[in-house]
């Protein structure tokens, strides 16, 4: 809405980005396989979304998580003599599970810890 109101060509950028994602995805399917492409398109942004609500930080976190998953997955595959794509996505899955559990805004363990702390404070006040 804001971009359209300031006369930024929203449709042009939309189709430009969709075209670039499509070209990247099709080229990647041929070279690395479906598991790695789909996993690396979905998991780092999802984990970054769990960690922050600000778009600028989300983009940085997504790039950092994707890069870290690639490097750690490659070295894990080298150590285990296993599939590189599988190890990269396994590491990405571990990052996502950690973000899902310990995220400050959405994390399950973090929420339960805050609830228990609030219950203890309420009991101490009474």
C-alpha positions as CSV (number, residue, x, y, z in Angstrom):
1,X,0.0,0.0,0.0
2,X,2.7,2.5,1.0
3,X,4.8,1.7,-2.0
4,X,1.9,2.1,-4.4
5,X,0.9,5.4,-2.7
6,X,4.5,6.7,-3.2
7,X,4.2,5.7,-6.9
8,X,6.8,2.9,-6.8
9,X,6.1,0.5,-9.7
10,X,4.9,-2.4,-7.4
11,X,3.8,-4.7,-10.2
12,X,7.1,-4.4,-12.0
13,X,9.1,-5.3,-8.9
14,X,6.7,-8.2,-8.1
15,X,7.1,-9.7,-11.6
16,X,10.8,-9.0,-11.6
17,X,11.3,-10.8,-8.2
18,X,9.0,-13.7,-9.2
19,X,10.9,-14.1,-12.5
20,X,14.3,-14.2,-10.7
21,X,13.0,-16.7,-8.1
22,X,11.7,-18.9,-10.9
23,X,14.9,-18.9,-12.9
24,X,17.0,-19.6,-9.8
25,X,14.7,-22.4,-8.8
26,X,14.6,-24.1,-12.2
27,X,18.4,-23.8,-12.5
28,X,18.9,-25.2,-9.0
29,X,16.7,-28.2,-9.5
30,X,19.0,-29.4,-12.3
31,X,22.2,-28.8,-10.3
32,X,21.5,-29.7,-6.7
33,X,18.1,-31.4,-6.5
34,X,14.6,-30.9,-5.2
35,X,15.3,-31.4,-1.5
36,X,18.0,-28.8,-1.2
37,X,16.1,-26.2,-3.3
38,X,12.8,-26.5,-1.5
39,X,14.5,-26.7,1.9
40,X,16.7,-23.7,1.4
41,X,13.9,-21.7,0.0
42,X,11.6,-22.4,3.0
43,X,13.6,-23.2,6.2
44,X,15.9,-20.1,6.6
45,X,13.2,-17.5,6.1
46,X,10.8,-19.5,8.4
47,X,13.4,-19.7,11.1
48,X,14.2,-16.0,10.7
49,X,10.5,-15.1,11.0
50,X,10.4,-16.9,14.3
51,X,13.3,-14.9,15.6
52,X,12.2,-11.3,14.7
53,X,9.3,-9.3,13.4
54,X,11.4,-6.6,11.6
55,X,11.9,-7.2,7.9
56,X,15.4,-5.8,7.8
57,X,16.6,-8.1,10.5
58,X,14.6,-11.0,9.0
59,X,16.4,-10.7,5.7
60,X,19.8,-10.6,7.5
61,X,18.9,-13.6,9.7
62,X,17.7,-15.5,6.7
63,X,20.9,-15.0,4.8
64,X,23.0,-15.8,7.9
65,X,21.0,-19.0,8.7
66,X,21.1,-20.2,5.0
67,X,24.9,-19.6,4.8
68,X,25.5,-21.3,8.2
69,X,23.4,-24.3,7.2
70,X,25.3,-24.6,3.9
71,X,28.7,-24.5,5.6
72,X,27.8,-26.7,8.6
73,X,25.9,-29.1,6.4
74,X,28.8,-29.4,4.0
75,X,31.3,-30.2,6.8
76,X,28.9,-32.6,8.5
77,X,28.5,-34.4,5.2
78,X,32.2,-34.6,4.8
79,X,32.7,-35.9,8.3
80,X,29.9,-38.5,8.0
81,X,30.6,-39.3,4.3
82,X,26.9,-38.7,3.6
83,X,24.8,-36.7,1.1
84,X,25.6,-33.0,1.1
85,X,22.1,-31.9,0.3
86,X,20.6,-34.2,3.1
87,X,23.1,-32.9,5.7
88,X,22.5,-29.3,4.7
89,X,18.7,-29.7,5.1
90,X,19.2,-31.7,8.4
91,X,21.3,-28.8,9.8
92,X,18.6,-26.3,8.6
93,X,15.9,-28.4,10.3
94,X,17.9,-28.3,13.5
95,X,18.1,-24.5,13.2
96,X,14.4,-24.3,12.6
97,X,13.6,-26.6,15.6
98,X,15.9,-24.5,17.8
99,X,14.2,-21.3,16.7
100,X,10.7,-22.9,17.1
101,X,11.6,-23.9,20.7
102,X,13.6,-20.9,21.9
103,X,12.3,-17.9,19.9
104,X,11.7,-14.9,22.1
105,X,8.4,-14.1,20.5
106,X,7.0,-17.5,19.4
107,X,9.1,-20.1,21.1
108,X,7.4,-22.9,23.0
109,X,10.0,-23.3,25.8
110,X,10.4,-19.5,26.1
111,X,6.6,-19.0,26.5
112,X,6.3,-21.8,29.1
113,X,9.2,-20.3,31.0
114,X,7.6,-16.9,31.0
115,X,4.2,-18.4,32.1
116,X,5.9,-20.2,35.0
117,X,7.7,-17.1,36.1
118,X,4.5,-15.1,36.0
119,X,2.7,-17.8,38.1
120,X,5.6,-17.7,40.7
121,X,5.4,-13.9,40.9
122,X,1.6,-14.0,41.3
123,X,2.0,-16.6,44.1
124,X,4.7,-14.6,45.8
125,X,2.5,-11.4,45.7
126,X,-0.4,-13.3,47.5
